[in-house]
Amino acid sequence: MIAPAFSWPTRVYWEDTDAGGVVYHAQYLAFLERARSEWVRAQGYGQERLRLEFELVFAVRAMQIDFLKPARLDDALSVSAQLRECRRASLVFAQAIHRGEERLFTATVRLAALDPRDFRPRPIPAALYESLQALVTPAPQEPT
């Protein structure tokens, strides 16, 4: 099993940008989704395994995002994903996009656990829940 902190590299391509070479706002969400999917795969669970073996899919329920600086054509980015909370039927991830040391974007993403047959909420199976609980990284404490 890998460390709870995870970073996925990507590059900005023409299809990700407007005519001025700046990344479309919605494309940041695709970068986040890919990083979360790769995080799950790195834990040994992959999306298809979750669906077939655990009868479970995760869907975005809510998202809080902050655009700090624009990403541009040909930028090499790293997209991080850290599991902050694991509840019986939901997960919360802290995510960020960086260009080198420069933070461009941050997000808090809540995922709902759903049954893949009818997309109704369902509890995360016990064995998976325990594995995910072990990967939770608490948010850093604010200085007082």
Summary of the structure (lengths in Angstrom):
residues: 144
radius of gyration: 15.9
end to end distance: 34.4
largest distance: 48.6
contacts: 401
relative contact order: 0.22
helix: 25%
strand: 40%
